[in-house]
Amino acid sequence: MLRFLLRRTLGSIVILVLLTVVAFLLFFGMPRDPALLMCGKTCTPDALENIHRTLGIDKSIPEQFWIFLQGLVMGRDDFAQGPCPAPCFGYSYHTNEQVWSTLMDRLPLTVSLALGATVVFLFVGLGTGMLAAWRRGTLVDKSFTAGSMVLSSMQIYFLGPLALAVLVYQTHLFDEPRYTELTADPVAWFTGLIIPWVVLSTIFAAQYTRMARSSMIEQLQEEHIRTARAKGMSRRYVFFRYAWRGSLIPIVTILGIDLSSMLGGAIITEYTFGLPGLGHLAVESVQFSDLPLLLGVMLFAAAVILLCNIVVDAAYAFIDPRVRLS
């Protein structure tokens, strides 16, 4: 088990390094001069040269990349804005702040949004999916299946404004979504994220309903389930004791991908509700052509996805004893 995790971790590090090389070449190897973005309309050749020297882009691309890697590991002290401790992604072109500090400032909101929505769609999606499998062929099954098909066709940019218009501006049942730190005011933190949680989890809940139903039905047809029934075990006992555990394998696989994607930034949800998380930050970095910030967001999201994949692979052995890691 430990050797497997070590091998997966080393493989993820190699992938992350290769992704860093490709992303750096795409961003900083472009023919467009990033110094022009900071120089303004009244730019002079001397001012442009000073910005080149300040940003370190007066060197060759391989030298810039080597300095960038050193900054990620050991930090850098050659910026005009001051020292940049590791992991150093540099300073934002737009705000002139450290990229890593900006990421950490936006991370709590994205984590709150992603984990809260995950709890909602797992509770609703797995609950309705297993109930549909339990009552297969009945009106309950058909209703849940039809409802999940309708909801899965919805989009966040449609449900978000609709929820705001109905629940906030017309009925005044909820306040406008906003983020409050959990440690500062837990009640305001909860009430401010209810609508984003529900909207973000709606589509996922519909998908997990269908996934849990099909996976559970497949498990109920396995030989060990039929053997348990033949031994006289009740349908309820077999369903909750054996079948549900085996049905979690495909669900956990997709959950790892979905959760890591949301932790990397729920872009549409954050932008729809004006929540300043990592997704909103990614949009801002594109709008302002802020290359260090965009590179930092992308590499951070990639690292989160790789880490979640390792956790998912490790979870297989605990969920299904038939899985053997060698």
C-alpha positions, 0 to 999 in steps of 0.5 A, spaced: 500 500 500 505 504 501 509 503 495 503 504 491 502 511 494 509 512 493 509 510 486 503 514 485 506 520 488 512 520 484 508 519 478 504 525 480 510 530 481 513 528 474 506 530 471 506 536 475 513 538 472 511 537 465 505 541 466 509 546 469 514 546 463 508 546 458 504 552 461 510 556 462 512 556 455 505 557 453 505 563 457 512 566 457 514 564 450 509 568 447 511 573 442 507 578 446 511 582 451 508 582 458 511 588 459 507 592 455 501 590 459 504 594 465 507 600 461 501 603 459 500 608 454 505 613 455 511 607 455 518 609 453 523 605 451 527 606 458 521 604 462 520 598 458 527 596 459 526 597 467 520 593 467 523 587 463 529 588 468 524 588 474 520 582 471 526 578 469 524 577 462 530 580 459 533 573 460 532 567 455 526 563 456 530 557 459 534 562 464 527 564 466 524 557 467 530 555 471 529 561 476 521 560 476 523 553 479 528 555 484 523 560 486 517 555 487 522 551 491 527 556 495 523 562 494 526 569 490 529 575 493 530 579 486 523 582 485 523 590 486 517 589 490 521 585 496 522 578 497 518 572 495 518 566 500 517 559 497 513 557 493 514 563 489 509 564 483 512 571 482 508 578 483 501 579 480 502 584 474 495 587 476 495 588 483 502 587 484 501 582 490 504 576 491 501 570 487 501 565 492 498 570 498 492 571 493 491 564 492 491 563 499 486 569 500 481 566 495 482 559 497 477 559 504 471 561 500 472 556 494 473 550 499 467 552 503 463 552 496 466 546 494 465 542 500 458 544 502 456 543 495 459 536 495 455 534 502 449 536 499 449 533 492 452 526 495 446 526 501 441 528 495 444 524 489 446 517 493 439 517 497 435 518 491 439 513 487 439 508 492 432 509 493 430 508 486 434 502 485 431 499 491 424 501 488 426 499 481 420 499 476 416 503 481 413 510 480 418 512 485 424 509 481 421 513 474 420 519 478 427 520 480 430 518 474 425 523 470 427 528 475 434 527 474 434 527 467 431 534 467 435 537 472 442 534 469 440 538 463 440 545 467 446 550 467 448 554 473 448 560 469 441 559 468 439 556 475 443 561 479 440 568 476 433 564 477 434 563 484 437 570 485 431 573 482 426 568 486 429 567 493 432 573 494 429 579 490 422 577 489 420 573 495 426 575 500 427 569 503 434 569 503 439 574 503 444 576 497 450 570 497 456 573 500 462 570 504 463 570 511 469 567 514 467 561 518 471 563 524 468 570 524 460 568 524 458 561 523 451 563 522 453 568 516 457 563 513 452 558 512 446 563 510 451 566 505 452 560 502 446 556 502 443 558 495 450 557 491 451 550 495 444 548 492 445 551 485 452 548 484 449 541 487 443 541 483 446 538 477 451 534 480 445 531 485 442 529 478 448 526 475 449 522 482 442 519 482 443 516 476 450 513 477 448 511 484 442 507 481 445 504 475 451 502 480 447 499 485 442 495 480 449 492 477 451 490 484 445 487 486 446 482 480 453 480 482 454 473 484 456 474 491 449 478 492 445 472 490 449 467 494 447 472 500 440 472 498 440 464 497 443 463 504 436 466 507 439 473 508 434 479 508 433 483 502 434 489 506 440 486 510 444 484 503 442 491 500 445 495 506 451 490 508 454 488 501 451 491 495 452 499 497 459 498 499 461 495 492 457 500 488 461 506 491 467 504 487 465 508 480 462 513 485 468 515 488 472 515 482 467 521 479 467 524 486 474 525 486 474 528 479 468 533 481 471 535 488 478 536 485 475 540 479 471 545 484 477 546 489 480 548 483 475 553 482 468 553 481 468 558 476 461 559 473 458 559 480 463 564 483 462 569 477 454 568 477 454 570 485 460 574 485 464 570 490 471 572 490 474 565 490 479 561 485 474 561 480 473 568 480 480 569 480 482 565 474 477 569 470 480 576 473 487 573 471 485 572 464 481 579 463 487 583 465 492 578 462 496 577 468 500 571 466 503 570 473 497 569 477 494 565 471 499 560 471 499 560 479 491 558 479 492 553 473 498 550 477 495 550 483 488 547 480 492 541 477 496 540 484 489 539 487 486 534 482 493 530 482 492 530 490 485 528 489 486 522 484 491 519 489 486 519 495 481 516 491 486 510 489 488 509 496 480 509 498 479 503 493 482 498 498 478 501 504 471 501 500 472 494 496 476 488 499 476 485 492 481 491 490 488 489 491 494 494 490 501 491 488 
